[in-house]
Amino acid sequence: MERPAEIVVPVQAESIKVARDWVGEVLARLGQDAYVAKVVVSELVTNVLRHTESTAATVRVIQADEGTVIEVFDSCDVLPAAESADLLSEGGRGLAMMGALVKEWGAQPLGGGGKAVWALLPDGAA
């Protein structure tokens, strides 16, 4: 892939499935398994929906030297952090779960506002 594959989705519940299916199609064209990538994009787009006032999210798939990277961009400046959730919590485990599946992940602020959250997928398990 010479340049990143990219899709912009509105921030609504239906877009989680749209983004997940799109990532699956992109990775299928590359001959890669998409299970982990679908979990990652589901978590990241869900977080945009639940924790920001963004109206759109951009999802990008990049083939880098280190491996396949999933990026999700939104207009919120607040950077995410994985938190510990107690046994009775209804949420708060998504980023920790995602972190256990990927090589590494992080977030960075964008110069014009907003942020990018990214995850480097494990070898052979995009």
N, CA, C and O of each residue as an XYZ file, in Angstrom:
504
protein
N       0.856     -1.164      0.000
C       0.000      0.000      0.000
C       0.903      1.227      0.000
O       1.635      1.464      0.961
N       0.851      2.007     -1.077
C       1.725      3.167     -1.192
C       1.311      4.298     -0.265
O       2.160      4.942      0.351
N       0.043      4.534     -0.167
C      -0.429      5.577      0.742
C      -1.488      4.976      1.639
O      -2.060      3.935      1.314
N      -1.753      5.608      2.746
C      -2.727      5.031      3.679
C      -4.118      4.912      3.060
O      -4.529      5.761      2.269
N      -4.825      3.867      3.421
C      -6.246      3.761      3.091
C      -6.989      4.526      4.175
O      -6.619      4.465      5.347
N      -8.034      5.244      3.789
C      -8.694      6.131      4.746
C     -10.189      6.196      4.484
O     -10.637      6.168      3.337
N     -10.949      6.284      5.563
C     -12.391      6.483      5.485
C     -12.780      7.479      6.577
O     -12.218      7.471      7.672
N     -13.742      8.329      6.263
C     -14.295      9.262      7.243
C     -15.719      8.805      7.531
O     -16.518      8.617      6.613
N     -16.029      8.628      8.815
C     -17.364      8.175      9.205
C     -17.987      9.197     10.151
O     -17.284      9.829     10.938
N     -19.307      9.357     10.072
C     -19.978     10.212     11.057
C     -19.916      9.545     12.425
O     -19.863      8.319     12.523
N     -19.923     10.343     13.465
C     -19.853      9.785     14.816
C     -21.263      9.412     15.251
O     -22.004     10.225     15.803
N     -21.607      8.157     14.986
C     -22.887      7.573     15.380
C     -22.676      6.074     15.537
O     -21.713      5.515     15.011
N     -23.563      5.441     16.246
C     -23.379      4.023     16.590
C     -23.179      3.138     15.361
O     -22.368      2.213     15.396
N     -23.898      3.407     14.287
C     -23.797      2.585     13.083
C     -22.400      2.636     12.466
O     -21.990      1.709     11.767
N     -21.684      3.705     12.723
C     -20.360      3.884     12.124
C     -19.320      2.931     12.691
O     -18.295      2.686     12.055
N     -19.567      2.395     13.864
C     -18.632      1.422     14.435
C     -18.558      0.205     13.518
O     -17.467     -0.264     13.194
N     -19.705     -0.302     13.102
C     -19.743     -1.446     12.189
C     -19.192     -1.069     10.814
O     -18.468     -1.852     10.198
N     -19.531      0.115     10.337
C     -19.025      0.566      9.038
C     -17.497      0.576      9.044
O     -16.867      0.063      8.119
N     -16.903      1.155     10.081
C     -15.442      1.222     10.182
C     -14.835     -0.171     10.320
O     -13.816     -0.472      9.699
N     -15.456     -1.013     11.129
C     -14.956     -2.380     11.333
C     -14.985     -3.159     10.015
O     -14.009     -3.822      9.665
N     -16.096     -3.082      9.290
C     -16.208     -3.795      8.016
C     -15.206     -3.264      6.992
O     -14.604     -4.033      6.242
N     -15.036     -1.946      6.971
C     -14.098     -1.326      6.031
C     -12.671     -1.805      6.305
O     -11.952     -2.165      5.373
N     -12.256     -1.811      7.568
C     -10.913     -2.286      7.923
C     -10.747     -3.741      7.490
O      -9.693     -4.120      6.978
N     -11.773     -4.551      7.691
C     -11.711     -5.943      7.258
C     -11.496     -6.070      5.759
O     -10.724     -6.915      5.307
N     -12.186     -5.222      4.980
C     -12.035     -5.251      3.521
C     -10.638     -4.811      3.094
O     -10.033     -5.423      2.214
N     -10.129     -3.757      3.712
C      -8.786     -3.267      3.378
C      -7.750     -4.350      3.649
O      -6.896     -4.615      2.803
N      -7.817     -4.973      4.810
C      -6.818     -5.985      5.157
C      -6.995     -7.260      4.345
O      -6.015     -7.955      4.078
N      -8.221     -7.583      3.947
C      -8.434     -8.743      3.077
C      -7.739     -8.527      1.733
O      -7.139     -9.453      1.186
N      -7.818     -7.305      1.201
C      -7.132     -6.995     -0.060
C      -5.617     -7.135      0.083
O      -4.917     -7.426     -0.887
N      -5.122     -6.927      1.296
C      -3.683     -7.059      1.561
C      -3.291     -8.486      1.942
O      -2.116     -8.775      2.164
N      -4.290     -9.380      2.015
C      -4.018    -10.763      2.378
C      -3.713    -10.961      3.845
O      -3.020    -11.910      4.212
N      -4.226    -10.069      4.701
C      -3.961    -10.148      6.135
C      -5.233    -10.502      6.897
O      -6.337    -10.123      6.506
N      -5.055    -11.231      7.982
C      -6.171    -11.510      8.882
C      -6.540    -10.214      9.595
O      -5.661     -9.437      9.969
N      -7.834     -9.978      9.784
C      -8.275     -8.684     10.306
C      -8.869     -8.739     11.706
O      -9.411     -7.737     12.171
N      -8.788     -9.867     12.389
C      -9.476     -9.982     13.679
C      -9.047     -8.899     14.671
O      -9.893     -8.178     15.200
N      -7.752     -8.779     14.925
C      -7.268     -7.792     15.898
C      -7.573     -6.382     15.414
O      -7.973     -5.531     16.208
N      -7.390     -6.122     14.129
C      -7.671     -4.789     13.584
C      -9.126     -4.400     13.792
O      -9.420     -3.242     14.089
N     -10.036     -5.350     13.642
C     -11.457     -5.053     13.850
C     -11.750     -4.732     15.313
O     -12.556     -3.849     15.605
N     -11.103     -5.439     16.227
C     -11.263     -5.127     17.655
C     -10.742     -3.722     17.937
O     -11.388     -2.940     18.634
N      -9.571     -3.407     17.391
C      -8.956     -2.095     17.612
C      -9.847     -0.979     17.092
O     -10.146     -0.032     17.820
N     -10.271     -1.083     15.847
C     -11.066      0.008     15.269
C     -12.418      0.120     15.962
O     -12.942      1.224     16.103
N     -12.988     -0.988     16.393
C     -14.250     -0.929     17.141
C     -14.071     -0.153     18.436
O     -14.901      0.693     18.770
N     -13.004     -0.430     19.164
C     -12.738      0.266     20.422
C     -12.482      1.745     20.198
O     -13.033      2.585     20.909
N     -11.656      2.068     19.222
C     -11.291      3.467     19.021
C     -12.453      4.312     18.507
O     -12.628      5.447     18.951
N     -13.243      3.784     17.589
C     -14.402      4.545     17.102
C     -15.463      4.645     18.196
O     -16.119      5.679     18.326
N     -15.639      3.591     18.978
C     -16.565      3.656     20.117
C     -16.141      4.749     21.088
O     -16.986      5.481     21.603
N     -14.847      4.866     21.342
C     -14.372      5.910     22.248
C     -14.644      7.306     21.708
O     -14.964      8.211     22.478
N     -14.522      7.495     20.404
C     -14.871      8.796     19.817
C     -16.343      9.089     20.076
O     -16.699     10.207     20.447
N     -17.193      8.095     19.883
C     -18.634      8.254     20.098
C     -18.954      8.554     21.558
O     -19.761      9.439     21.846
N     -18.337      7.833     22.473
C     -18.686      7.947     23.896
C     -18.025      9.109     24.623
O     -18.591      9.646     25.575
N     -16.837      9.500     24.187
C     -16.051     10.425     25.001
C     -15.726     11.762     24.340
O     -15.007     12.573     24.924
N     -16.241     12.008     23.135
C     -15.957     13.282     22.479
C     -17.249     13.878     21.934
O     -18.296     13.231     21.911
N     -17.146     15.111     21.505
C     -18.256     15.764     20.814
C     -17.959     15.884     19.325
O     -18.569     16.700     18.634
N     -17.036     15.084     18.831
C     -16.678     15.092     17.414
C     -17.879     14.684     16.577
O     -18.702     13.875     17.008
N     -17.974     15.246     15.383
C     -19.057     14.881     14.473
C     -18.609     13.863     13.432
O     -19.440     13.236     12.775
N     -17.291     13.697     13.280
C     -16.750     12.730     12.325
C     -15.453     12.159     12.882
O     -14.764     12.791     13.684
N     -15.144     10.962     12.440
C     -13.874     10.316     12.789
C     -13.238      9.821     11.500
O     -13.924      9.314     10.612
N     -11.946      9.969     11.407
C     -11.202      9.456     10.259
C     -10.457      8.207     10.704
O      -9.743      8.219     11.706
N     -10.633      7.133      9.948
C      -9.952      5.868     10.231
C      -8.950      5.643      9.108
O      -9.276      5.781      7.929
N      -7.735      5.298      9.489
C      -6.669      5.123      8.506
C      -5.952      3.807      8.771
O      -5.722      3.433      9.921
N      -5.600      3.105      7.688
C      -4.776      1.891      7.753
C      -3.475      2.198      7.028
O      -3.479      2.615      5.870
N      -2.367      1.988      7.721
C      -1.049      2.290      7.163
C      -0.192      1.032      7.203
O      -0.136      0.342      8.221
N       0.469      0.741      6.102
C       1.471     -0.324      6.064
C       2.821      0.343      6.296
O       3.384      0.931      5.372
N       3.340      0.260      7.495
C       4.616      0.868      7.857
C       5.696     -0.207      7.915
O       5.399     -1.401      7.872
N       6.943      0.224      8.014
C       8.049     -0.736      8.135
C       7.868     -1.632      9.353
O       8.231     -2.808      9.323
N       7.303     -1.073     10.433
C       7.117     -1.823     11.680
C       5.942     -2.786     11.612
O       5.861     -3.718     12.411
N       5.025     -2.571     10.661
C       3.839     -3.405     10.537
C       2.620     -2.571     10.191
O       2.743     -1.430      9.745
N       1.458     -3.138     10.396
C       0.202     -2.460     10.087
C      -0.209     -1.577     11.257
O      -0.216     -2.009     12.410
N      -0.551     -0.337     10.938
C      -0.964      0.631     11.946
C      -2.397      1.066     11.650
O      -2.740      1.377     10.509
N      -3.222      1.082     12.684
C      -4.573      1.639     12.609
C      -4.534      2.977     13.331
O      -4.044      3.065     14.456
N      -5.050      4.018     12.686
C      -5.146      5.338     13.311
C      -6.592      5.804     13.263
O      -7.291      5.578     12.276
N      -7.035      6.451     14.327
C      -8.357      7.081     14.355
C      -8.163      8.518     14.815
O      -7.575      8.777     15.865
N      -8.665      9.444     14.014
C      -8.549     10.873     14.280
C      -9.906     11.427     14.683
O     -10.932     11.041     14.123
N      -9.910     12.338     15.660
C     -11.141     13.044     16.026
C     -10.791     14.475     16.408
O      -9.615     14.837     16.441
N     -11.794     15.287     16.696
C     -11.578     16.715     16.952
C     -11.382     17.060     18.425
O     -11.227     18.234     18.762
N     -11.387     16.069     19.305
C     -11.235     16.312     20.744
C      -9.753     16.358     21.114
O      -8.967     15.527     20.659
N      -9.378     17.327     21.936
C      -7.981     17.475     22.344
C      -7.567     16.561     23.497
O      -6.372     16.394     23.744
N      -8.518     15.973     24.199
C      -8.213     15.150     25.376
C      -7.638     13.806     24.923
O      -8.255     13.088     24.136
N      -6.447     13.481     25.432
C      -5.800     12.217     25.074
C      -6.316     11.092     25.959
O      -6.509     11.290     27.159
N      -6.544      9.909     25.383
C      -7.055      8.788     26.173
C      -5.965      8.161     27.029
O      -4.772      8.297     26.756
N      -6.405      7.479     28.061
C      -5.490      6.728     28.920
C      -6.194      5.459     29.363
O      -7.367      5.488     29.736
N      -5.477      4.349     29.320
C      -6.043      3.095     29.818
C      -6.168      3.201     31.329
O      -5.232      3.621     32.009
N      -7.312      2.824     31.844
C      -7.563      2.906     33.281
C      -7.888      1.530     33.832
O      -8.322      0.637     33.104
N      -7.675      1.378     35.105
C      -8.074      0.142     35.772
C      -9.548      0.248     36.127
O     -10.000      1.268     36.649
N     -10.284     -0.800     35.845
C     -11.701     -0.829     36.191
C     -11.910     -1.894     37.257
O     -11.307     -2.966     37.203
N     -12.768     -1.592     38.227
C     -13.033     -2.619     39.237
C     -14.012     -3.643     38.671
O     -14.559     -3.454     37.584
N     -14.226     -4.704     39.397
C     -15.041     -5.817     38.904
C     -16.477     -5.433     38.606
O     -17.123     -6.083     37.784
N     -16.995     -4.400     39.245
C     -18.387     -4.012     39.047
C     -18.570     -2.906     38.018
O     -19.704     -2.550     37.698
N     -17.486     -2.359     37.496
C     -17.584     -1.291     36.504
C     -18.184     -1.816     35.211
O     -17.897     -2.934     34.784
N     -19.030     -0.985     34.590
C     -19.635     -1.368     33.318
C     -18.753     -1.022     32.133
O     -18.998     -1.505     31.027
N     -17.754     -0.218     32.329
C     -16.877      0.190     31.236
C     -15.476      0.408     31.755
O     -15.167      0.101     32.906
N     -14.627      0.947     30.885
C     -13.282      1.293     31.297
C     -12.224      0.251     31.018
O     -11.078      0.410     31.439
N     -12.581     -0.811     30.319
C     -11.611     -1.876     30.062
C     -11.125     -1.917     28.622
O     -10.184     -2.644     28.304
N     -11.756     -1.146     27.755
C     -11.502     -1.258     26.321
C     -10.070     -1.004     25.906
O      -9.489     -1.809     25.178
N      -9.485      0.099     26.351
C      -8.111      0.398     25.956
C      -7.125     -0.594     26.556
O      -6.135     -0.944     25.915
N      -7.380     -1.047     27.766
C      -6.510     -2.056     28.376
C      -6.582     -3.363     27.589
O      -5.561     -4.010     27.356
N      -7.793     -3.748     27.182
C      -7.957     -4.956     26.378
C      -7.242     -4.797     25.042
O      -6.514     -5.688     24.605
N      -7.458     -3.652     24.399
C      -6.806     -3.397     23.126
C      -5.287     -3.435     23.289
O      -4.583     -4.010     22.459
N      -4.791     -2.824     24.353
C      -3.356     -2.802     24.598
C      -2.751     -4.186     24.740
O      -1.588     -4.398     24.398
N      -3.534     -5.126     25.241
C      -3.053     -6.501     25.382
C      -2.969     -7.219     24.034
O      -2.258     -8.215     23.903
N      -3.691     -6.715     23.036
C      -3.733     -7.366     21.728
C      -2.717     -6.820     20.733
O      -2.370     -7.504     19.771
N      -2.237     -5.602     20.949
C      -1.378     -4.946     19.973
C       0.066     -4.863     20.473
O       0.333     -5.049     21.660
N       0.995     -4.581     19.552
C       2.401     -4.398     19.944
C       2.546     -3.170     20.827
O       3.200     -3.211     21.869
N       1.929     -2.084     20.399
C       1.936     -0.848     21.176
C       0.836      0.061     20.646
O       0.337     -0.122     19.535
N       0.471      1.035     21.457
C      -0.516      2.019     21.030
C      -0.203      3.340     21.713
O       0.549      3.398     22.686
N      -0.792      4.384     21.184
C      -0.568      5.691     21.775
C      -1.511      6.716     21.182
O      -2.366      6.398     20.355
N      -1.340      7.946     21.621
C      -2.154      9.050     21.127
C      -1.278     10.280     21.033
O      -0.348     10.463     21.819
N      -1.584     11.114     20.068
C      -0.831     12.350     19.936
C      -1.759     13.480     19.531
O      -2.673     13.286     18.730
N      -1.523     14.659     20.086
C      -2.328     15.815     19.698
C      -1.980     16.234     18.274
O      -0.854     16.045     17.814
N      -2.959     16.801     17.591
C      -2.743     17.308     16.242
C      -2.527     18.813     16.305
O      -3.120     19.491     17.144
N      -1.698     19.330     15.439
C      -1.360     20.741     15.456
C      -2.550     21.678     15.369
O      -2.560     22.717     16.028
N      -3.543     21.338     14.580
C      -4.702     22.205     14.409
C      -5.840     21.892     15.357
O      -6.945     22.407     15.183
N      -5.598     21.065     16.348
C      -6.635     20.631     17.280
C      -7.038     19.198     17.008
O      -6.897     18.705     15.889
N      -7.526     18.549     18.008
C      -7.901     17.145     17.888
C      -6.729     16.237     18.216
O      -5.694     16.673     18.721
N      -6.924     14.964     17.913
C      -5.885     13.984     18.231
C      -5.961     12.807     17.277
O      -6.948     12.607     16.569
N      -4.889     12.041     17.284
C      -4.835     10.762     16.585
C      -4.520      9.700     17.627
O      -3.588      9.857     18.416
N      -5.287      8.628     17.632
C      -5.004      7.470     18.478
C      -4.618      6.345     17.526
O      -5.315      6.089     16.544
N      -3.516      5.682     17.815
C      -2.990      4.681     16.896
C      -2.659      3.388     17.629
O      -2.455      3.364     18.843
N      -2.614      2.316     16.844
C      -2.224      1.011     17.378
C      -1.408      0.278     16.320
O      -1.806      0.198     15.158
N      -0.269     -0.251     16.734
C       0.574     -1.080     15.881
C       0.171     -2.526     16.110
O       0.297     -3.053     17.215
N      -0.313     -3.157     15.055
C      -0.841     -4.512     15.177
C       0.284     -5.536     15.249
O       1.370     -5.301     14.718
N       0.035     -6.671     15.902
C       1.064     -7.712     15.986
C       1.321     -8.336     14.617
O       0.439     -8.353     13.758
N       2.517     -8.841     14.424
C       2.874     -9.494     13.167
C       1.937    -10.659     12.898
O       1.663    -11.470     13.783
N       1.449    -10.732     11.663
C       0.617    -11.852     11.261
C      -0.782    -11.847     11.817
O      -1.560    -12.751     11.512
N      -1.135    -10.868     12.618
C      -2.477    -10.833     13.217
C      -3.067     -9.444     13.075
O      -3.518     -8.836     14.046
N      -3.053     -8.958     11.849
C      -3.600     -7.621     11.617
C      -5.064     -7.639     11.900
O      -5.730     -6.612     11.769
